[in-house]
Every structure is written in structure tokens, then in C-alpha cells.
Amino acid sequence: MAYSYNGLWKMLIDKKMMKKDLMALTDITSTTMAKMGKELPVSLEILSRVCRALDCDIGDIVSYVPDEEAPS
């Protein structure tokens, strides 16, 4: 399973923010930002901090991308 943070990256572009700006606003570590860059899961606490800072909903910044089913 994978997660897509494309909504977050697009929102940062729209708000003319850089990742380091988001990190400063939300107290997110570079390790957590790297996880999101690799489409790995992060905690709901992190997502809620981002949503609070950007005044958005979780669905605006992250989406679930199911794995393709392996052929039988």
C-alpha cells in the first residue's frame, strides 16, 4: 500500500511555500518530510498539524493508493 501526498505538494506550490516553511510551521522533522516524499505513511498527528497550519482537510493533502493486485 502507498500514500500519495501530491495534494500537499500542490497546495504548497499554490501557497508559494517551501517544504522548509511547512516544517517550521508544524515542527515536522526532515525525516518525516522524507517519508512523505517517498510516499510512506506518517502519523495522524503529523497530518493534523499540517491540516491545521494549511487550514485544510486530510483528504486535501493525502490519498490512499492501493497496490495493484498480483495476477493469479
C-alpha positions as CSV (number, residue, x, y, z in Angstrom):
1,M,0.0,0.0,0.0
2,A,1.1,3.5,-0.7
3,Y,0.1,7.0,0.1
4,S,0.1,10.0,-2.3
5,Y,1.0,13.4,-0.9
6,N,0.5,15.1,-4.3
7,G,-2.3,17.2,-2.8
8,L,0.1,18.6,-0.2
9,W,2.9,19.4,-2.7
10,K,0.4,21.1,-5.0
11,M,-1.0,23.1,-2.0
12,L,2.5,24.2,-1.0
13,I,3.0,25.5,-4.6
14,D,-0.3,27.3,-4.6
15,K,0.6,29.0,-1.3
16,K,4.1,29.8,-2.5
17,M,5.6,27.8,0.4
18,M,8.6,25.6,0.5
19,K,8.9,22.4,2.5
20,K,11.2,24.1,5.0
21,D,8.4,26.7,5.6
22,L,5.9,23.9,6.4
23,M,8.5,22.2,8.6
24,A,8.9,25.4,10.6
25,L,5.1,26.0,10.9
26,T,4.4,22.5,12.0
27,D,7.5,21.3,13.8
28,I,7.9,18.4,11.4
29,T,11.3,16.8,11.1
30,S,13.2,16.3,7.9
31,T,12.9,12.6,8.4
32,T,9.1,12.9,8.3
33,M,9.2,15.1,5.2
34,A,11.4,12.4,3.6
35,K,8.9,9.8,4.4
36,M,6.2,11.8,2.7
37,G,8.4,12.4,-0.3
38,K,8.8,8.6,-0.6
39,E,5.0,8.1,-0.2
40,L,5.3,6.3,3.1
41,P,2.7,6.6,5.9
42,V,3.1,9.2,8.6
43,S,1.1,9.6,11.8
44,L,-2.3,11.2,12.0
45,E,-0.8,13.7,14.5
46,I,1.6,14.9,11.8
47,L,-1.3,15.1,9.2
48,S,-3.4,17.0,11.7
49,R,-0.6,19.6,12.3
50,V,-0.3,20.1,8.6
51,C,-4.0,20.5,8.2
52,R,-4.2,23.0,11.0
53,A,-1.3,25.0,9.5
54,L,-2.7,25.0,6.0
55,D,-6.4,25.3,7.0
56,C,-7.4,22.2,5.0
57,D,-8.8,18.7,5.4
58,I,-6.7,15.5,5.4
59,G,-8.2,14.4,2.1
60,D,-6.8,17.6,0.6
61,I,-3.2,16.6,1.3
62,V,-3.0,12.8,1.3
63,S,-4.7,10.0,-0.6
64,Y,-4.5,6.2,-0.3
65,V,-3.2,4.4,-3.4
66,P,-4.0,0.6,-3.3
67,D,-1.4,-1.8,-4.5
68,E,-2.2,-3.4,-7.8
69,E,-3.4,-6.9,-7.3
70,A,-0.9,-9.6,-8.3
71,P,-2.1,-11.8,-11.1
72,S,-3.1,-15.3,-10.0
